[in-house]
Amino acid sequence: MTGYSYADEDRLETRNTYFYSPYGGEAFLEAWAAHRRSLLAEASLPADVPQGTPTGEPGDAEVLGWLDAWRAGRKPRGALRARLEARLRHFEVSKRLFPEYDVDGRPMERSDYRKAQRYVNFALMLEAGYVVEGDLRLLNALLKCMDTLFSIVDLCSLDRSTLAWLGERELLHVEALAGRVGAAWRAA
């Protein structure tokens, strides 16, 4: 079985590019799922759906606003959607989250990227967005954000339980998607 190495070391310092990753097929998915399950075995799930935690950062407030909108079943539109798309693109390229962004979605301070709660909030937002919209780009960013979170060893206990919940949701979404894709291929 292929190993899953995308969350092995501190991914805030040694970022994955995911470019030109070899196709691993089912063996890769099995290794990914086994990796996630082994990490989740060490954490406990929270009793309720975790809420985002405000950190007092402008960028974080925006992420929590998107999270609240999706949890209420609303899709971000207009300028909110444009800022979301810019943040998503920036994360896809840099694999880092920053405390504040300018109007074009670029970080205003590039040295402050290690705050774990920022990544937890972003992952919660991506998960909620994927549930409402089914946009695979959100699931893709969630997988990458989770690789980063699982690579950080200094998460507080609250973040660990939230991470466990997110990990369970991530597994659920990927398994459901794999089932739909497999069924479509078998039907074709």
Secondary structure, 3 states (H helix, E strand, C coil): CCCCCCCCCCCCCCCCCCCCCCCCHHHHHHHHHHHHHHHHCCCCCCCCCCCCCCCCCHHHHHHHHHHHHHHCCCCCCHHHHHHHHHHHHHHHHHCCCCCCECCCCCECCCCCCCCHHHHHHHHHHHHHHHHHHCCHHHHHHHHHHHHHHHHCCCCCHHHHHHHHHHHHHHHHHHHHHHHHHHHHHHHC
